[in-house]
Amino acid sequence: MATKQPQLLVIEPLNELKFWGPFNTSVSSHMRLTNPTDYEILFKIKTTAPKKYCVRPNCGTLEPKSTIEITIILQPFIFDPNEKNKHKFMVQSMIKPEGDFTVEQLWKEVSPDQLMDSKLRCVFELPVDNNQGLTQQIISQATTALISNESTIASDCVPFGASGANLDDDKPDPALYNAALREVKQLRESESALRQQILQLKEQLLRTRLTAEADAKEQQTSLSSGISSSSSLQYQNPYSPPQLANQQIPMVYVAIAIAMAVFGLILGKFVL
């Protein structure tokens, strides 16, 4: 079995990464790496729970006698003080070799006996004054925060690969995970239903508005035509001649008048 290489980097803190709650929002911790040697050293940060942490930067090169600060962000989660925490981080490093190569290719091809690694475990702490009074509140608030931050987990958190790290695998609670998935699904279905209702209301409002405008135009047109026709029927110029219908005398009356005149003449001859 190959002998493990001693770690050349100075890592602060040495054994534990502490995260202070409440944990219903993102909280961060910091790690400081120092290169006290005269060599360039490549480093990479790994974790057993890559979906729950964001590490920036998670890899890089340390120049001789230089220092870099690593920010580790813990995503919101439901904190249970009675649950044993198994999250761990590992700092891998190696002396930068000479020659032409890419860093990605070097990390893939390096043998485990050339790596230096150090492990740190994560510790979750709540403020002393709030341990008793805020536990239930934190648990209830964290559920909402956990769902709302589902899509904000960064992709630069590197999982442990096939480099021989013998750390415990992080196993999320199946019941909690399934409950969160169901709630996310329900929220998405509710959002979709609300969007459909909003679209339907907008369509109904548009149809109502168009119908009202059409009815108003039709009513206005009918009213204008009614006023115009009634005015033309009722108005008559007093100085205009009488209508032709009123001037015409029926032919029957003319015939009667002629007959009476003839009858009068005949009767007058007999009397005389």
C-alpha positions as CSV (number, residue, x, y, z in Angstrom):
1,M,0.0,0.0,0.0
2,A,1.4,3.4,-1.0
3,T,2.3,5.8,1.8
4,K,0.1,8.8,2.1
5,Q,1.7,12.1,1.2
6,P,1.8,14.7,4.1
7,Q,-0.2,17.8,3.5
8,L,1.9,20.8,2.6
9,L,-0.9,23.4,2.8
10,V,-1.7,25.0,6.1
11,I,-5.5,24.7,6.5
12,E,-7.6,26.9,8.8
13,P,-9.6,25.6,10.6
14,L,-7.8,22.4,10.9
15,N,-10.6,19.8,11.7
16,E,-14.0,21.4,11.8
17,L,-16.1,23.8,9.7
18,K,-18.7,25.5,11.8
19,F,-22.0,26.8,10.5
20,W,-24.1,29.1,12.7
21,G,-27.9,29.0,12.3
22,P,-30.7,29.6,12.0
23,F,-30.6,27.5,8.8
24,N,-33.8,28.6,7.1
25,T,-31.6,30.8,4.9
26,S,-28.2,30.3,3.4
27,V,-25.3,30.5,5.9
28,S,-21.6,30.6,5.1
29,S,-18.3,29.5,6.6
30,H,-14.7,30.2,5.6
31,M,-11.6,28.2,5.1
32,R,-8.1,29.6,4.7
33,L,-5.4,27.8,2.7
34,T,-1.8,28.9,2.9
35,N,1.1,27.7,0.8
36,P,4.3,28.0,3.0
37,T,6.5,26.2,0.4
38,D,8.5,27.3,-2.5
39,Y,6.4,25.3,-4.9
40,E,3.2,26.0,-6.8
41,I,0.5,23.8,-5.3
42,L,-2.8,22.8,-7.0
43,F,-5.8,22.4,-4.7
44,K,-9.3,21.1,-5.0
45,I,-12.2,21.1,-2.5
46,K,-14.6,18.2,-2.3
47,T,-17.6,17.4,-0.1
48,T,-19.8,14.4,0.7
49,A,-23.0,16.5,0.1
50,P,-22.4,18.5,-3.1
51,K,-26.1,19.4,-3.5
52,K,-26.1,21.2,-0.1
53,Y,-23.0,23.3,-0.4
54,C,-21.5,25.9,-2.7
55,V,-17.7,26.3,-2.6
56,R,-16.0,29.3,-4.2
57,P,-13.4,28.8,-5.4
58,N,-13.5,25.0,-5.4
59,C,-10.1,24.6,-7.1
60,G,-7.1,26.6,-8.1
61,T,-3.4,27.2,-7.9
62,L,-1.5,28.6,-4.8
63,E,1.7,30.5,-5.5
64,P,4.6,30.0,-3.1
65,K,4.0,31.9,0.2
66,S,0.5,32.9,-0.7
67,T,-2.9,32.5,0.9
68,I,-6.4,32.1,-0.4
69,E,-9.8,32.2,1.4
70,I,-12.5,29.7,0.5
71,T,-16.1,30.6,1.0
72,I,-18.4,27.7,1.7
73,I,-22.2,28.4,1.5
74,L,-24.7,26.0,3.1
75,Q,-28.0,25.9,1.4
76,P,-31.2,26.3,3.5
77,F,-32.4,23.0,5.1
78,I,-34.6,21.8,8.0
79,F,-32.3,21.5,11.0
80,D,-32.9,18.8,13.6
81,P,-30.6,19.2,16.6
82,N,-31.1,15.5,17.4
83,E,-29.9,14.3,14.0
84,K,-26.3,13.3,13.6
85,N,-24.5,15.3,11.0
86,K,-22.3,13.3,8.6
87,H,-21.2,16.1,6.2
88,K,-17.5,16.3,5.5
89,F,-15.1,18.3,3.4
90,M,-11.8,17.2,1.9
91,V,-8.9,19.4,0.7
92,Q,-6.9,17.7,-2.0
93,S,-3.6,19.1,-3.1
94,M,-0.5,18.3,-5.2
95,I,2.7,20.0,-6.3
96,K,2.3,21.4,-9.7
97,P,4.5,19.4,-12.1
98,E,6.5,20.8,-14.9
99,G,5.5,20.5,-18.5
100,D,2.6,21.2,-20.8
101,F,-0.8,20.0,-19.4
102,T,-4.2,21.2,-18.5
103,V,-5.3,21.3,-14.9
104,E,-8.5,19.2,-15.7
105,Q,-6.4,16.5,-17.4
106,L,-3.9,16.5,-14.5
107,W,-6.6,15.9,-11.9
108,K,-8.0,13.0,-13.9
109,E,-4.7,11.3,-14.5
110,V,-3.0,11.8,-11.1
111,S,-2.5,8.7,-9.0
112,P,-3.8,8.7,-5.5
113,D,-0.3,8.3,-4.0
114,Q,0.6,11.7,-5.4
115,L,-2.2,13.4,-3.7
116,M,-2.2,15.1,-0.3
117,D,-5.6,15.3,1.4
118,S,-7.0,16.7,4.6
119,K,-10.6,16.1,6.0
120,L,-12.8,18.4,7.9
121,R,-16.2,17.6,9.3
122,C,-19.1,20.1,9.4
123,V,-20.6,21.2,12.6
124,F,-24.0,23.0,12.8
125,E,-24.6,25.4,15.8
126,L,-27.5,27.5,16.9
127,P,-27.1,30.6,19.0
128,V,-27.3,29.6,22.6
129,D,-30.2,32.0,23.5
130,N,-32.3,30.6,20.6
131,N,-31.8,26.9,21.0
132,Q,-35.0,26.3,22.9
133,G,-37.3,29.0,21.7
134,L,-36.7,29.0,18.0
135,T,-36.3,25.4,17.1
136,Q,-39.9,24.9,15.9
137,Q,-40.0,28.2,14.1
138,I,-36.8,27.4,12.3
139,I,-38.2,24.0,11.2
140,S,-41.4,25.5,9.8
141,Q,-39.6,28.4,8.0
142,A,-37.0,26.1,6.6
143,T,-39.5,24.1,4.7
144,T,-40.5,27.1,2.6
145,A,-37.0,28.2,2.1
146,L,-35.9,24.7,1.1
147,I,-38.4,24.6,-1.7
148,S,-37.9,28.2,-2.9
149,N,-34.1,27.6,-3.1
150,E,-34.4,24.3,-5.0
151,S,-33.0,25.8,-8.2
152,T,-30.3,28.0,-6.6
153,I,-27.8,25.2,-5.7
154,A,-24.6,26.0,-7.5
155,S,-22.9,23.6,-9.8
156,D,-19.4,24.3,-8.7
157,C,-19.6,22.0,-5.7
158,V,-17.5,19.0,-6.6
159,P,-18.6,15.6,-5.5
160,F,-16.1,13.0,-4.3
161,G,-14.9,11.2,-7.4
162,A,-12.9,8.0,-7.9
163,S,-9.9,9.3,-6.1
164,G,-10.0,6.9,-3.2
165,A,-11.7,9.1,-0.6
166,N,-13.3,6.9,2.0
167,L,-15.8,9.2,3.4
168,D,-19.4,8.4,4.4
169,D,-21.9,9.0,1.6
170,D,-24.5,11.5,2.4
171,K,-28.0,9.9,2.4
172,P,-30.9,12.4,2.6
173,D,-34.0,11.4,4.6
174,P,-36.3,9.7,2.0
175,A,-39.5,10.9,3.8
176,L,-38.4,14.5,3.9
177,Y,-37.2,14.4,0.3
178,N,-40.4,12.9,-1.0
179,A,-42.5,15.4,1.0
180,A,-40.5,18.3,-0.5
181,L,-41.0,16.9,-4.0
182,R,-44.7,16.5,-3.5
183,E,-45.0,20.1,-2.2
184,V,-43.0,21.4,-5.1
185,K,-45.2,19.5,-7.5
186,Q,-48.4,20.9,-5.9
187,L,-47.0,24.5,-6.0
188,R,-46.2,24.1,-9.7
189,E,-49.7,22.7,-10.4
190,S,-51.3,25.6,-8.5
191,E,-49.2,28.1,-10.4
192,S,-50.2,26.6,-13.7
193,A,-53.9,26.6,-12.7
194,L,-53.6,30.3,-11.7
195,R,-52.0,31.2,-15.0
196,Q,-54.8,29.5,-16.9
197,Q,-57.4,31.3,-14.9
198,I,-55.7,34.7,-15.5
199,L,-55.6,34.0,-19.3
200,Q,-59.3,33.1,-19.3
201,L,-60.2,36.2,-17.3
202,K,-58.2,38.3,-19.7
203,E,-60.0,36.7,-22.7
204,Q,-63.5,37.2,-21.1
205,L,-62.7,40.9,-20.3
206,L,-61.5,41.4,-23.9
207,R,-64.7,39.8,-25.3
208,T,-66.9,41.9,-23.0
209,R,-65.2,45.1,-23.9
210,L,-65.5,44.4,-27.7
211,T,-69.2,43.5,-27.3
212,A,-69.9,46.6,-25.3
213,E,-68.2,48.8,-27.8
214,A,-70.1,47.1,-30.7
215,D,-73.5,47.5,-28.9
216,A,-72.7,51.2,-28.1
217,K,-71.9,51.9,-31.8
218,E,-75.0,50.1,-33.0
219,Q,-77.2,51.9,-30.5
220,Q,-75.8,55.3,-31.4
221,T,-76.3,54.5,-35.2
222,S,-79.9,53.5,-34.6
223,L,-80.6,56.6,-32.5
224,S,-79.1,58.9,-35.1
225,S,-81.2,57.3,-38.0
226,G,-84.4,57.5,-35.9
227,I,-84.0,61.1,-35.1
228,S,-83.2,61.9,-38.8
229,S,-86.3,60.1,-40.1
230,S,-88.7,61.6,-37.5
231,S,-87.4,65.1,-38.2
232,S,-88.0,64.7,-41.9
233,L,-91.6,63.4,-41.4
234,Q,-92.6,66.1,-38.8
235,Y,-91.1,69.1,-40.4
236,Q,-93.0,70.9,-43.2
237,N,-92.3,74.3,-44.7
238,P,-95.4,76.5,-44.2
239,Y,-94.6,78.4,-47.5
240,S,-94.5,75.3,-49.7
241,P,-97.5,74.5,-51.9
242,P,-99.9,71.8,-50.7
243,Q,-99.2,68.3,-51.6
244,L,-100.5,66.9,-54.8
245,A,-102.6,64.3,-53.0
246,N,-104.5,67.0,-51.2
247,Q,-105.1,69.0,-54.5
248,Q,-106.7,66.2,-56.5
249,I,-110.5,66.0,-56.3
250,P,-111.9,62.5,-56.7
251,M,-113.5,61.8,-60.2
252,V,-116.7,60.5,-58.5
253,Y,-117.5,64.0,-57.1
254,V,-117.0,65.5,-60.6
255,A,-119.3,63.1,-62.2
256,I,-122.0,63.7,-59.6
257,A,-121.7,67.4,-60.1
258,I,-122.1,67.1,-63.8
259,A,-125.1,64.8,-63.4
260,M,-126.8,67.1,-61.0
261,A,-126.2,70.0,-63.4
262,V,-127.8,68.1,-66.3
263,F,-130.7,67.0,-64.1
264,G,-131.2,70.6,-63.1
265,L,-131.4,71.8,-66.6
266,I,-133.9,69.2,-67.6
267,L,-136.0,69.8,-64.5
268,G,-135.9,73.5,-65.3
269,K,-137.3,73.0,-68.8
270,F,-140.3,71.0,-67.5
271,V,-141.1,73.6,-64.9
272,L,-141.0,76.4,-67.3
